[in-house]
């Protein structure tokens, strides 16, 4: 009989998470190069890993929700969720975490569109 120890499972999970972060780095380099250009690969990987951790701590479970959270961390900055109103909104227990992030993402995307449109 095959026995898998907790340490082995943890190592496999860590490898899977590392691969996931590598894929996200490549994805964001392709999708938003104007925002990722300021980061060296190692720094971008740290932003991605931290964003993934924070997203999960906020209760995000879908891949789409996690990717959006990480994307906002890259575009706005890794501490975007610590802005008082944003942090309060993300911490509200009444709404599903993925739904909260969808609403926040739409709001911030709209604000960025407005800001871009007002530039000469």
Biopython code that builds the backbone (N, CA, C, O; Angstrom):
import numpy as np
from Bio.PDB.StructureBuilder import StructureBuilder

atoms = [
    (1, "UNK", "N", (0.828, -1.177, 0.000)),
    (1, "UNK", "CA", (0.000, 0.000, 0.000)),
    (1, "UNK", "C", (0.880, 1.251, 0.000)),
    (1, "UNK", "O", (1.904, 1.310, 0.680)),
    (2, "UNK", "N", (0.466, 2.223, -0.760)),
    (2, "UNK", "CA", (1.203, 3.481, -0.882)),
    (2, "UNK", "C", (0.771, 4.432, 0.228)),
    (2, "UNK", "O", (-0.422, 4.645, 0.440)),
    (3, "UNK", "N", (1.739, 5.000, 0.933)),
    (3, "UNK", "CA", (1.454, 5.962, 1.985)),
    (3, "UNK", "C", (2.060, 7.303, 1.595)),
    (3, "UNK", "O", (3.250, 7.402, 1.296)),
    (4, "UNK", "N", (1.232, 8.313, 1.603)),
    (4, "UNK", "CA", (1.697, 9.651, 1.298)),
    (4, "UNK", "C", (1.636, 10.458, 2.586)),
    (4, "UNK", "O", (0.577, 10.627, 3.190)),
    (5, "UNK", "N", (2.786, 10.943, 2.983)),
    (5, "UNK", "CA", (2.856, 11.714, 4.227)),
    (5, "UNK", "C", (2.437, 13.158, 3.989)),
    (5, "UNK", "O", (2.448, 13.656, 2.863)),
    (6, "UNK", "N", (2.070, 13.809, 5.079)),
    (6, "UNK", "CA", (1.628, 15.204, 5.022)),
    (6, "UNK", "C", (2.702, 16.091, 4.404)),
    (6, "UNK", "O", (2.382, 17.004, 3.644)),
    (7, "UNK", "N", (3.955, 15.840, 4.714)),
    (7, "UNK", "CA", (5.050, 16.642, 4.166)),
    (7, "UNK", "C", (5.136, 16.472, 2.648)),
    (7, "UNK", "O", (5.447, 17.425, 1.933)),
    (8, "UNK", "N", (4.866, 15.272, 2.161)),
    (8, "UNK", "CA", (4.892, 15.040, 0.726)),
    (8, "UNK", "C", (3.740, 15.773, 0.035)),
    (8, "UNK", "O", (3.911, 16.353, -1.037)),
    (9, "UNK", "N", (2.577, 15.735, 0.662)),
    (9, "UNK", "CA", (1.419, 16.442, 0.114)),
    (9, "UNK", "C", (1.700, 17.942, 0.079)),
    (9, "UNK", "O", (1.406, 18.612, -0.911)),
    (10, "UNK", "N", (2.268, 18.461, 1.158)),
    (10, "UNK", "CA", (2.596, 19.885, 1.218)),
    (10, "UNK", "C", (3.598, 20.253, 0.120)),
    (10, "UNK", "O", (3.474, 21.307, -0.505)),
    (11, "UNK", "N", (4.578, 19.399, -0.113)),
    (11, "UNK", "CA", (5.573, 19.661, -1.155)),
    (11, "UNK", "C", (4.920, 19.653, -2.540)),
    (11, "UNK", "O", (5.250, 20.488, -3.383)),
    (12, "UNK", "N", (4.001, 18.721, -2.780)),
    (12, "UNK", "CA", (3.292, 18.675, -4.060)),
    (12, "UNK", "C", (2.434, 19.920, -4.247)),
    (12, "UNK", "O", (2.395, 20.499, -5.333)),
    (13, "UNK", "N", (1.746, 20.330, -3.181)),
    (13, "UNK", "CA", (0.919, 21.536, -3.261)),
    (13, "UNK", "C", (1.776, 22.761, -3.542)),
    (13, "UNK", "O", (1.387, 23.621, -4.332)),
    (14, "UNK", "N", (2.926, 22.846, -2.911)),
    (14, "UNK", "CA", (3.830, 23.976, -3.124)),
    (14, "UNK", "C", (4.330, 23.988, -4.572)),
    (14, "UNK", "O", (4.419, 25.054, -5.181)),
    (15, "UNK", "N", (4.651, 22.836, -5.122)),
    (15, "UNK", "CA", (5.080, 22.762, -6.520)),
    (15, "UNK", "C", (3.965, 23.191, -7.461)),
    (15, "UNK", "O", (4.210, 23.904, -8.435)),
    (16, "UNK", "N", (2.748, 22.761, -7.175)),
    (16, "UNK", "CA", (1.605, 23.147, -7.997)),
    (16, "UNK", "C", (1.364, 24.654, -7.910)),
    (16, "UNK", "O", (1.088, 25.299, -8.922)),
    (17, "UNK", "N", (1.467, 25.208, -6.720)),
    (17, "UNK", "CA", (1.271, 26.647, -6.523)),
    (17, "UNK", "C", (2.368, 27.415, -7.257)),
    (17, "UNK", "O", (2.091, 28.439, -7.882)),
    (18, "UNK", "N", (3.592, 26.938, -7.189)),
    (18, "UNK", "CA", (4.708, 27.582, -7.880)),
    (18, "UNK", "C", (4.477, 27.577, -9.396)),
    (18, "UNK", "O", (4.705, 28.587, -10.062)),
    (19, "UNK", "N", (4.032, 26.457, -9.929)),
    (19, "UNK", "CA", (3.726, 26.377, -11.365)),
    (19, "UNK", "C", (2.605, 27.347, -11.730)),
    (19, "UNK", "O", (2.664, 28.009, -12.766)),
    (20, "UNK", "N", (1.592, 27.429, -10.884)),
    (20, "UNK", "CA", (0.470, 28.345, -11.107)),
    (20, "UNK", "C", (0.971, 29.787, -11.152)),
    (20, "UNK", "O", (0.557, 30.557, -12.019)),
    (21, "UNK", "N", (1.844, 30.154, -10.242)),
    (21, "UNK", "CA", (2.389, 31.510, -10.214)),
    (21, "UNK", "C", (3.212, 31.787, -11.472)),
    (21, "UNK", "O", (3.151, 32.885, -12.026)),
    (22, "UNK", "N", (3.972, 30.805, -11.919)),
    (22, "UNK", "CA", (4.746, 30.974, -13.164)),
    (22, "UNK", "C", (3.817, 31.225, -14.349)),
    (22, "UNK", "O", (4.103, 32.069, -15.199)),
    (23, "UNK", "N", (2.705, 30.491, -14.403)),
    (23, "UNK", "CA", (1.738, 30.675, -15.494)),
    (23, "UNK", "C", (1.095, 32.060, -15.407)),
    (23, "UNK", "O", (0.865, 32.706, -16.429)),
    (24, "UNK", "N", (0.804, 32.515, -14.179)),
    (24, "UNK", "CA", (0.221, 33.851, -14.029)),
    (24, "UNK", "C", (1.205, 34.944, -14.449)),
    (24, "UNK", "O", (0.803, 35.920, -15.082)),
    (25, "UNK", "N", (2.461, 34.797, -14.113)),
    (25, "UNK", "CA", (3.470, 35.774, -14.528)),
    (25, "UNK", "C", (3.483, 35.862, -16.053)),
    (25, "UNK", "O", (3.457, 36.958, -16.612)),
    (26, "UNK", "N", (3.524, 34.719, -16.724)),
    (26, "UNK", "CA", (3.535, 34.705, -18.191)),
    (26, "UNK", "C", (2.248, 35.319, -18.749)),
    (26, "UNK", "O", (2.288, 36.086, -19.711)),
    (27, "UNK", "N", (1.124, 34.984, -18.150)),
    (27, "UNK", "CA", (-0.174, 35.514, -18.594)),
    (27, "UNK", "C", (-0.195, 37.035, -18.500)),
    (27, "UNK", "O", (-0.568, 37.712, -19.459)),
    (28, "UNK", "N", (0.203, 37.574, -17.353)),
    (28, "UNK", "CA", (0.164, 39.022, -17.177)),
    (28, "UNK", "C", (1.211, 39.725, -18.035)),
    (28, "UNK", "O", (0.976, 40.849, -18.480)),
    (29, "UNK", "N", (2.335, 39.109, -18.273)),
    (29, "UNK", "CA", (3.329, 39.691, -19.184)),
    (29, "UNK", "C", (2.726, 39.850, -20.583)),
    (29, "UNK", "O", (2.984, 40.841, -21.266)),
    (30, "UNK", "N", (1.929, 38.874, -21.000)),
    (30, "UNK", "CA", (1.280, 38.932, -22.322)),
    (30, "UNK", "C", (0.122, 39.928, -22.344)),
    (30, "UNK", "O", (-0.010, 40.710, -23.286)),
    (31, "UNK", "N", (-0.711, 39.899, -21.313)),
    (31, "UNK", "CA", (-1.952, 40.669, -21.315)),
    (31, "UNK", "C", (-1.795, 42.142, -20.955)),
    (31, "UNK", "O", (-2.465, 42.993, -21.541)),
    (32, "UNK", "N", (-0.937, 42.450, -20.017)),
    (32, "UNK", "CA", (-0.780, 43.848, -19.592)),
    (32, "UNK", "C", (0.712, 44.224, -19.511)),
    (32, "UNK", "O", (1.219, 44.565, -18.443)),
    (33, "UNK", "N", (1.402, 44.154, -20.662)),
    (33, "UNK", "CA", (2.851, 44.423, -20.641)),
    (33, "UNK", "C", (3.194, 45.831, -20.167)),
    (33, "UNK", "O", (4.265, 46.056, -19.603)),
    (34, "UNK", "N", (2.280, 46.783, -20.396)),
    (34, "UNK", "CA", (2.546, 48.158, -19.966)),
    (34, "UNK", "C", (2.589, 48.284, -18.448)),
    (34, "UNK", "O", (3.181, 49.225, -17.918)),
    (35, "UNK", "N", (1.966, 47.346, -17.749)),
    (35, "UNK", "CA", (1.973, 47.371, -16.282)),
    (35, "UNK", "C", (3.023, 46.436, -15.696)),
    (35, "UNK", "O", (3.512, 46.666, -14.590)),
    (36, "UNK", "N", (3.369, 45.396, -16.421)),
    (36, "UNK", "CA", (4.349, 44.444, -15.882)),
    (36, "UNK", "C", (5.788, 44.827, -16.232)),
    (36, "UNK", "O", (6.734, 44.291, -15.654)),
    (37, "UNK", "N", (5.952, 45.755, -17.179)),
    (37, "UNK", "CA", (7.305, 46.134, -17.615)),
    (37, "UNK", "C", (8.152, 46.689, -16.480)),
    (37, "UNK", "O", (9.377, 46.568, -16.506)),
    (38, "UNK", "N", (7.522, 47.290, -15.492)),
    (38, "UNK", "CA", (8.282, 47.896, -14.383)),
    (38, "UNK", "C", (8.856, 46.856, -13.425)),
    (38, "UNK", "O", (9.676, 47.183, -12.567)),
    (39, "UNK", "N", (8.427, 45.600, -13.572)),
    (39, "UNK", "CA", (8.865, 44.528, -12.674)),
    (39, "UNK", "C", (9.857, 43.588, -13.354)),
    (39, "UNK", "O", (9.667, 43.187, -14.503)),
    (40, "UNK", "N", (10.904, 43.248, -12.634)),
    (40, "UNK", "CA", (11.743, 42.122, -13.046)),
    (40, "UNK", "C", (10.930, 40.862, -12.760)),
    (40, "UNK", "O", (9.988, 40.907, -11.969)),
    (41, "UNK", "N", (11.275, 39.753, -13.381)),
    (41, "UNK", "CA", (10.501, 38.521, -13.195)),
    (41, "UNK", "C", (10.368, 38.124, -11.732)),
    (41, "UNK", "O", (9.284, 37.738, -11.295)),
    (42, "UNK", "N", (11.450, 38.213, -10.972)),
    (42, "UNK", "CA", (11.398, 37.796, -9.570)),
    (42, "UNK", "C", (10.455, 38.690, -8.757)),
    (42, "UNK", "O", (9.727, 38.204, -7.891)),
    (43, "UNK", "N", (10.472, 39.993, -9.038)),
    (43, "UNK", "CA", (9.585, 40.913, -8.319)),
    (43, "UNK", "C", (8.133, 40.687, -8.725)),
    (43, "UNK", "O", (7.242, 40.711, -7.876)),
    (44, "UNK", "N", (7.890, 40.470, -10.009)),
    (44, "UNK", "CA", (6.529, 40.206, -10.465)),
    (44, "UNK", "C", (6.015, 38.908, -9.868)),
    (44, "UNK", "O", (4.847, 38.806, -9.494)),
    (45, "UNK", "N", (6.883, 37.930, -9.781)),
    (45, "UNK", "CA", (6.484, 36.653, -9.181)),
    (45, "UNK", "C", (6.088, 36.847, -7.717)),
    (45, "UNK", "O", (5.138, 36.221, -7.246)),
    (46, "UNK", "N", (6.807, 37.709, -6.995)),
    (46, "UNK", "CA", (6.450, 37.995, -5.596)),
    (46, "UNK", "C", (5.094, 38.689, -5.499)),
    (46, "UNK", "O", (4.291, 38.371, -4.622)),
    (47, "UNK", "N", (4.841, 39.645, -6.409)),
    (47, "UNK", "CA", (3.543, 40.332, -6.423)),
    (47, "UNK", "C", (2.428, 39.323, -6.713)),
    (47, "UNK", "O", (1.372, 39.362, -6.082)),
    (48, "UNK", "N", (2.664, 38.435, -7.655)),
    (48, "UNK", "CA", (1.676, 37.406, -8.007)),
    (48, "UNK", "C", (1.430, 36.485, -6.820)),
    (48, "UNK", "O", (0.280, 36.216, -6.473)),
    (49, "UNK", "N", (2.492, 36.004, -6.200)),
    (49, "UNK", "CA", (2.345, 35.082, -5.060)),
    (49, "UNK", "C", (1.616, 35.749, -3.896)),
    (49, "UNK", "O", (0.745, 35.144, -3.272)),
    (50, "UNK", "N", (1.976, 36.990, -3.613)),
    (50, "UNK", "CA", (1.319, 37.717, -2.516)),
    (50, "UNK", "C", (-0.140, 37.995, -2.854)),
    (50, "UNK", "O", (-1.014, 37.870, -1.996)),
    (51, "UNK", "N", (-0.404, 38.370, -4.100)),
    (51, "UNK", "CA", (-1.782, 38.600, -4.519)),
    (51, "UNK", "C", (-2.616, 37.334, -4.424)),
    (51, "UNK", "O", (-3.772, 37.384, -4.003)),
    (52, "UNK", "N", (-2.052, 36.214, -4.804)),
    (52, "UNK", "CA", (-2.743, 34.927, -4.706)),
    (52, "UNK", "C", (-3.069, 34.617, -3.242)),
    (52, "UNK", "O", (-4.184, 34.209, -2.918)),
    (53, "UNK", "N", (-2.088, 34.816, -2.373)),
    (53, "UNK", "CA", (-2.297, 34.547, -0.946)),
    (53, "UNK", "C", (-3.395, 35.442, -0.378)),
    (53, "UNK", "O", (-4.288, 34.974, 0.329)),
    (54, "UNK", "N", (-3.317, 36.743, -0.697)),
    (54, "UNK", "CA", (-4.318, 37.684, -0.193)),
    (54, "UNK", "C", (-5.705, 37.347, -0.731)),
    (54, "UNK", "O", (-6.684, 37.373, 0.016)),
    (55, "UNK", "N", (-5.792, 37.036, -2.006)),
    (55, "UNK", "CA", (-7.083, 36.699, -2.617)),
    (55, "UNK", "C", (-7.728, 35.532, -1.886)),
    (55, "UNK", "O", (-8.919, 35.568, -1.580)),
    (56, "UNK", "N", (-6.954, 34.514, -1.610)),
    (56, "UNK", "CA", (-7.474, 33.343, -0.897)),
    (56, "UNK", "C", (-7.870, 33.712, 0.536)),
    (56, "UNK", "O", (-8.852, 33.190, 1.064)),
    (57, "UNK", "N", (-7.110, 34.606, 1.160)),
    (57, "UNK", "CA", (-7.460, 35.050, 2.514)),
    (57, "UNK", "C", (-8.773, 35.827, 2.534)),
    (57, "UNK", "O", (-9.495, 35.810, 3.532)),
    (58, "UNK", "N", (-9.078, 36.504, 1.439)),
    (58, "UNK", "CA", (-10.363, 37.203, 1.342)),
    (58, "UNK", "C", (-11.499, 36.249, 0.971)),
    (58, "UNK", "O", (-12.654, 36.662, 0.869)),
    (59, "UNK", "N", (-11.171, 34.991, 0.774)),
    (59, "UNK", "CA", (-12.200, 33.996, 0.480)),
    (59, "UNK", "C", (-12.443, 33.751, -0.993)),
    (59, "UNK", "O", (-13.371, 33.027, -1.355)),
    (60, "UNK", "N", (-11.625, 34.343, -1.850)),
    (60, "UNK", "CA", (-11.790, 34.105, -3.282)),
    (60, "UNK", "C", (-11.423, 32.659, -3.599)),
    (60, "UNK", "O", (-10.408, 32.141, -3.132)),
    (61, "UNK", "N", (-12.253, 32.033, -4.388)),
    (61, "UNK", "CA", (-12.021, 30.606, -4.683)),
    (61, "UNK", "C", (-11.949, 30.319, -6.171)),
    (61, "UNK", "O", (-11.374, 29.310, -6.578)),
    (62, "UNK", "N", (-12.527, 31.197, -6.994)),
    (62, "UNK", "CA", (-12.513, 30.916, -8.422)),
    (62, "UNK", "C", (-11.212, 31.416, -9.044)),
    (62, "UNK", "O", (-10.597, 32.368, -8.563)),
    (63, "UNK", "N", (-10.818, 30.758, -10.108)),
    (63, "UNK", "CA", (-9.620, 31.176, -10.826)),
    (63, "UNK", "C", (-9.784, 32.596, -11.337)),
    (63, "UNK", "O", (-8.848, 33.394, -11.275)),
    (64, "UNK", "N", (-10.974, 32.915, -11.843)),
    (64, "UNK", "CA", (-11.244, 34.254, -12.360)),
    (64, "UNK", "C", (-11.094, 35.314, -11.267)),
    (64, "UNK", "O", (-10.506, 36.370, -11.502)),
    (65, "UNK", "N", (-11.622, 35.036, -10.082)),
    (65, "UNK", "CA", (-11.510, 35.975, -8.983)),
    (65, "UNK", "C", (-10.072, 36.192, -8.553)),
    (65, "UNK", "O", (-9.654, 37.321, -8.296)),
    (66, "UNK", "N", (-9.323, 35.117, -8.477)),
    (66, "UNK", "CA", (-7.916, 35.216, -8.077)),
    (66, "UNK", "C", (-7.117, 35.983, -9.123)),
    (66, "UNK", "O", (-6.292, 36.831, -8.783)),
    (67, "UNK", "N", (-7.365, 35.682, -10.398)),
    (67, "UNK", "CA", (-6.649, 36.383, -11.479)),
    (67, "UNK", "C", (-6.982, 37.875, -11.458)),
    (67, "UNK", "O", (-6.097, 38.710, -11.647)),
    (68, "UNK", "N", (-8.237, 38.209, -11.232)),
    (68, "UNK", "CA", (-8.612, 39.628, -11.156)),
    (68, "UNK", "C", (-7.920, 40.324, -9.990)),
    (68, "UNK", "O", (-7.413, 41.436, -10.135)),
    (69, "UNK", "N", (-7.901, 39.667, -8.835)),
    (69, "UNK", "CA", (-7.262, 40.259, -7.660)),
    (69, "UNK", "C", (-5.781, 40.488, -7.943)),
    (69, "UNK", "O", (-5.253, 41.565, -7.669)),
    (70, "UNK", "N", (-5.115, 39.482, -8.488)),
    (70, "UNK", "CA", (-3.688, 39.611, -8.796)),
    (70, "UNK", "C", (-3.474, 40.709, -9.837)),
    (70, "UNK", "O", (-2.525, 41.486, -9.737)),
    (71, "UNK", "N", (-4.356, 40.771, -10.835)),
    (71, "UNK", "CA", (-4.244, 41.818, -11.849)),
    (71, "UNK", "C", (-4.344, 43.209, -11.246)),
    (71, "UNK", "O", (-3.583, 44.106, -11.609)),
    (72, "UNK", "N", (-5.283, 43.387, -10.324)),
    (72, "UNK", "CA", (-5.405, 44.685, -9.645)),
    (72, "UNK", "C", (-4.152, 44.981, -8.818)),
    (72, "UNK", "O", (-3.726, 46.132, -8.721)),
    (73, "UNK", "N", (-3.573, 43.955, -8.234)),
    (73, "UNK", "CA", (-2.332, 44.136, -7.464)),
    (73, "UNK", "C", (-1.202, 44.624, -8.359)),
    (73, "UNK", "O", (-0.351, 45.401, -7.924)),
    (74, "UNK", "N", (-1.194, 44.172, -9.600)),
    (74, "UNK", "CA", (-0.156, 44.595, -10.544)),
    (74, "UNK", "C", (-0.448, 46.000, -11.067)),
    (74, "UNK", "O", (0.446, 46.846, -11.111)),
    (75, "UNK", "N", (-1.682, 46.246, -11.458)),
    (75, "UNK", "CA", (-2.033, 47.524, -12.088)),
    (75, "UNK", "C", (-2.045, 48.670, -11.086)),
    (75, "UNK", "O", (-1.460, 49.724, -11.336)),
    (76, "UNK", "N", (-2.707, 48.469, -9.959)),
    (76, "UNK", "CA", (-2.865, 49.544, -8.976)),
    (76, "UNK", "C", (-1.720, 49.547, -7.969)),
    (76, "UNK", "O", (-1.247, 50.604, -7.554)),
    (77, "UNK", "N", (-1.290, 48.373, -7.589)),
    (77, "UNK", "CA", (-0.213, 48.234, -6.615)),
    (77, "UNK", "C", (-0.549, 47.134, -5.634)),
    (77, "UNK", "O", (-1.722, 46.893, -5.352)),
    (78, "UNK", "N", (0.463, 46.461, -5.110)),
    (78, "UNK", "CA", (0.238, 45.316, -4.234)),
    (78, "UNK", "C", (-0.580, 45.624, -2.981)),
    (78, "UNK", "O", (-1.164, 44.711, -2.397)),
    (79, "UNK", "N", (-0.637, 46.865, -2.562)),
    (79, "UNK", "CA", (-1.384, 47.200, -1.355)),
    (79, "UNK", "C", (-2.753, 47.802, -1.636)),
    (79, "UNK", "O", (-3.362, 48.404, -0.751)),
    (80, "UNK", "N", (-3.246, 47.640, -2.878)),
    (80, "UNK", "CA", (-4.522, 48.275, -3.229)),
    (80, "UNK", "C", (-5.645, 47.880, -2.284)),
    (80, "UNK", "O", (-6.561, 48.664, -2.038)),
    (81, "UNK", "N", (-5.576, 46.674, -1.757)),
    (81, "UNK", "CA", (-6.646, 46.174, -0.889)),
    (81, "UNK", "C", (-6.605, 46.781, 0.510)),
    (81, "UNK", "O", (-7.531, 46.573, 1.294)),
    (82, "UNK", "N", (-5.564, 47.516, 0.835)),
    (82, "UNK", "CA", (-5.450, 48.124, 2.162)),
    (82, "UNK", "C", (-5.989, 49.545, 2.211)),
    (82, "UNK", "O", (-6.015, 50.162, 3.276)),
    (83, "UNK", "N", (-6.421, 50.072, 1.067)),
    (83, "UNK", "CA", (-7.107, 51.354, 1.070)),
    (83, "UNK", "C", (-8.357, 51.136, 1.917)),
    (83, "UNK", "O", (-9.071, 50.156, 1.707)),
    (84, "UNK", "N", (-8.640, 52.030, 2.876)),
    (84, "UNK", "CA", (-9.701, 51.748, 3.858)),
    (84, "UNK", "C", (-11.052, 51.326, 3.279)),
    (84, "UNK", "O", (-11.642, 50.356, 3.754)),
    (85, "UNK", "N", (-11.552, 52.032, 2.270)),
    (85, "UNK", "CA", (-12.856, 51.657, 1.713)),
    (85, "UNK", "C", (-12.801, 50.309, 0.990)),
    (85, "UNK", "O", (-13.743, 49.520, 1.057)),
    (86, "UNK", "N", (-11.703, 50.061, 0.310)),
    (86, "UNK", "CA", (-11.544, 48.782, -0.397)),
    (86, "UNK", "C", (-11.457, 47.641, 0.597)),
    (86, "UNK", "O", (-12.101, 46.607, 0.425)),
    (87, "UNK", "N", (-10.658, 47.831, 1.635)),
    (87, "UNK", "CA", (-10.508, 46.791, 2.652)),
    (87, "UNK", "C", (-11.843, 46.508, 3.346)),
    (87, "UNK", "O", (-12.196, 45.353, 3.587)),
    (88, "UNK", "N", (-12.566, 47.559, 3.658)),
    (88, "UNK", "CA", (-13.876, 47.396, 4.287)),
    (88, "UNK", "C", (-14.816, 46.612, 3.373)),
    (88, "UNK", "O", (-15.480, 45.672, 3.810)),
    (89, "UNK", "N", (-14.864, 47.006, 2.107)),
    (89, "UNK", "CA", (-15.734, 46.331, 1.148)),
    (89, "UNK", "C", (-15.358, 44.857, 1.002)),
    (89, "UNK", "O", (-16.233, 43.991, 1.021)),
    (90, "UNK", "N", (-14.067, 44.569, 0.856)),
    (90, "UNK", "CA", (-13.632, 43.178, 0.689)),
    (90, "UNK", "C", (-13.890, 42.338, 1.940)),
    (90, "UNK", "O", (-13.998, 41.114, 1.858)),
    (91, "UNK", "N", (-13.986, 42.988, 3.083)),
    (91, "UNK", "CA", (-14.200, 42.266, 4.344)),
    (91, "UNK", "C", (-15.671, 42.085, 4.707)),
    (91, "UNK", "O", (-15.983, 41.392, 5.676)),
    (92, "UNK", "N", (-16.574, 42.692, 3.952)),
    (92, "UNK", "CA", (-18.003, 42.546, 4.246)),
    (92, "UNK", "C", (-18.425, 41.091, 4.112)),
    (92, "UNK", "O", (-18.161, 40.464, 3.087)),
    (93, "UNK", "N", (-19.075, 40.548, 5.132)),
    (93, "UNK", "CA", (-19.461, 39.134, 5.070)),
    (93, "UNK", "C", (-20.743, 38.874, 4.272)),
    (93, "UNK", "O", (-21.048, 37.724, 3.957)),
    (94, "UNK", "N", (-21.492, 39.922, 3.944)),
    (94, "UNK", "CA", (-22.801, 39.736, 3.325)),
    (94, "UNK", "C", (-22.741, 39.246, 1.880)),
    (94, "UNK", "O", (-23.648, 38.547, 1.429)),
    (95, "UNK", "N", (-21.702, 39.597, 1.164)),
    (95, "UNK", "CA", (-21.589, 39.226, -0.243)),
    (95, "UNK", "C", (-20.575, 38.110, -0.442)),
    (95, "UNK", "O", (-19.606, 37.982, 0.305)),
    (96, "UNK", "N", (-20.823, 37.313, -1.460)),
    (96, "UNK", "CA", (-19.875, 36.282, -1.869)),
    (96, "UNK", "C", (-18.553, 36.959, -2.251)),
    (96, "UNK", "O", (-18.572, 37.954, -2.975)),
    (97, "UNK", "N", (-17.416, 36.452, -1.788)),
    (97, "UNK", "CA", (-16.127, 37.096, -2.072)),
    (97, "UNK", "C", (-15.847, 37.283, -3.566)),
    (97, "UNK", "O", (-15.338, 38.326, -3.976)),
    (98, "UNK", "N", (-16.177, 36.285, -4.371)),
    (98, "UNK", "CA", (-15.923, 36.419, -5.806)),
    (98, "UNK", "C", (-16.824, 37.481, -6.427)),
    (98, "UNK", "O", (-16.400, 38.188, -7.341)),
    (99, "UNK", "N", (-18.042, 37.601, -5.951)),
    (99, "UNK", "CA", (-18.967, 38.634, -6.438)),
    (99, "UNK", "C", (-18.462, 40.021, -6.029)),
    (99, "UNK", "O", (-18.533, 40.965, -6.817)),
    (100, "UNK", "N", (-17.953, 40.147, -4.799)),
    (100, "UNK", "CA", (-17.403, 41.432, -4.344)),
    (100, "UNK", "C", (-16.264, 41.860, -5.257)),
    (100, "UNK", "O", (-16.181, 43.022, -5.657)),
    (101, "UNK", "N", (-15.387, 40.919, -5.584)),
    (101, "UNK", "CA", (-14.244, 41.293, -6.411)),
    (101, "UNK", "C", (-14.698, 41.643, -7.823)),
    (101, "UNK", "O", (-14.138, 42.544, -8.446)),
    (102, "UNK", "N", (-15.695, 40.948, -8.328)),
    (102, "UNK", "CA", (-16.224, 41.283, -9.649)),
    (102, "UNK", "C", (-16.737, 42.721, -9.663)),
    (102, "UNK", "O", (-16.438, 43.476, -10.588)),
    (103, "UNK", "N", (-17.504, 43.104, -8.647)),
    (103, "UNK", "CA", (-18.023, 44.468, -8.556)),
    (103, "UNK", "C", (-16.895, 45.489, -8.423)),
    (103, "UNK", "O", (-16.904, 46.524, -9.090)),
    (104, "UNK", "N", (-15.933, 45.194, -7.565)),
    (104, "UNK", "CA", (-14.800, 46.096, -7.376)),
    (104, "UNK", "C", (-14.005, 46.235, -8.668)),
    (104, "UNK", "O", (-13.595, 47.336, -9.036)),
    (105, "UNK", "N", (-13.791, 45.130, -9.346)),
    (105, "UNK", "CA", (-13.037, 45.127, -10.602)),
    (105, "UNK", "C", (-13.729, 46.012, -11.638)),
    (105, "UNK", "O", (-13.083, 46.808, -12.320)),
    (106, "UNK", "N", (-15.047, 45.865, -11.746)),
    (106, "UNK", "CA", (-15.800, 46.687, -12.710)),
    (106, "UNK", "C", (-15.716, 48.171, -12.365)),
    (106, "UNK", "O", (-15.526, 49.009, -13.247)),
    (107, "UNK", "N", (-15.856, 48.490, -11.094)),
    (107, "UNK", "CA", (-15.780, 49.880, -10.654)),
    (107, "UNK", "C", (-14.411, 50.480, -10.963)),
    (107, "UNK", "O", (-14.323, 51.583, -11.503)),
    (108, "UNK", "N", (-13.354, 49.762, -10.626)),
    (108, "UNK", "CA", (-12.008, 50.281, -10.857)),
    (108, "UNK", "C", (-11.693, 50.354, -12.347)),
    (108, "UNK", "O", (-11.020, 51.284, -12.790)),
    (109, "UNK", "N", (-12.169, 49.388, -13.124)),
    (109, "UNK", "CA", (-11.957, 49.426, -14.572)),
    (109, "UNK", "C", (-12.635, 50.659, -15.167)),
    (109, "UNK", "O", (-12.073, 51.323, -16.037)),
    (110, "UNK", "N", (-13.827, 50.955, -14.699)),
    (110, "UNK", "CA", (-14.550, 52.136, -15.182)),
    (110, "UNK", "C", (-13.800, 53.413, -14.805)),
    (110, "UNK", "O", (-13.689, 54.329, -15.620)),
    (111, "UNK", "N", (-13.287, 53.480, -13.582)),
    (111, "UNK", "CA", (-12.527, 54.661, -13.162)),
    (111, "UNK", "C", (-11.268, 54.829, -14.010)),
    (111, "UNK", "O", (-10.909, 55.952, -14.363)),
    (112, "UNK", "N", (-10.595, 53.726, -14.340)),
    (112, "UNK", "CA", (-9.403, 53.799, -15.175)),
    (112, "UNK", "C", (-9.749, 54.250, -16.585)),
    (112, "UNK", "O", (-8.992, 55.007, -17.192)),
    (113, "UNK", "N", (-10.888, 53.796, -17.121)),
    (113, "UNK", "CA", (-11.337, 54.232, -18.452)),
    (113, "UNK", "C", (-11.586, 55.728, -18.461)),
    (113, "UNK", "O", (-11.187, 56.426, -19.394)),
    (114, "UNK", "N", (-12.243, 56.220, -17.422)),
    (114, "UNK", "CA", (-12.541, 57.652, -17.322)),
    (114, "UNK", "C", (-11.238, 58.455, -17.235)),
    (114, "UNK", "O", (-11.087, 59.486, -17.891)),
    (115, "UNK", "N", (-10.313, 57.973, -16.425)),
    (115, "UNK", "CA", (-9.027, 58.663, -16.277)),
    (115, "UNK", "C", (-8.262, 58.672, -17.598)),
    (115, "UNK", "O", (-7.668, 59.689, -17.954)),
    (116, "UNK", "N", (-8.268, 57.551, -18.333)),
    (116, "UNK", "CA", (-7.582, 57.490, -19.622)),
    (116, "UNK", "C", (-8.241, 58.421, -20.637)),
    (116, "UNK", "O", (-7.547, 59.057, -21.430)),
    (117, "UNK", "N", (-9.558, 58.508, -20.624)),
    (117, "UNK", "CA", (-10.284, 59.351, -21.566)),
    (117, "UNK", "C", (-10.033, 60.831, -21.322)),
    (117, "UNK", "O", (-10.131, 61.637, -22.247)),
    (118, "UNK", "N", (-9.713, 61.194, -20.093)),
    (118, "UNK", "CA", (-9.492, 62.608, -19.784)),
    (118, "UNK", "C", (-8.060, 63.063, -20.062)),
    (118, "UNK", "O", (-7.749, 64.249, -19.958)),
    (119, "UNK", "N", (-7.206, 62.127, -20.412)),
    (119, "UNK", "CA", (-5.814, 62.499, -20.748)),
    (119, "UNK", "C", (-5.752, 63.064, -22.159)),
    (119, "UNK", "O", (-6.479, 62.619, -23.047)),
    (120, "UNK", "N", (-4.875, 64.051, -22.362)),
    (120, "UNK", "CA", (-4.742, 64.647, -23.711)),
    (120, "UNK", "C", (-4.111, 63.715, -24.710)),
    (120, "UNK", "O", (-3.939, 64.081, -25.872)),
]
sb = StructureBuilder()
sb.init_structure("model")
sb.init_model(0)
sb.init_chain("A")
sb.init_seg("    ")
for serial, (resi, resn, name, xyz) in enumerate(atoms, 1):
    if name == "N":
        sb.init_residue(resn, " ", resi, " ")
    sb.init_atom(name, np.array(xyz, "f"), 0.0, 1.0, " ", f" {name:<3s}", serial, name[0])
structure = sb.get_structure()
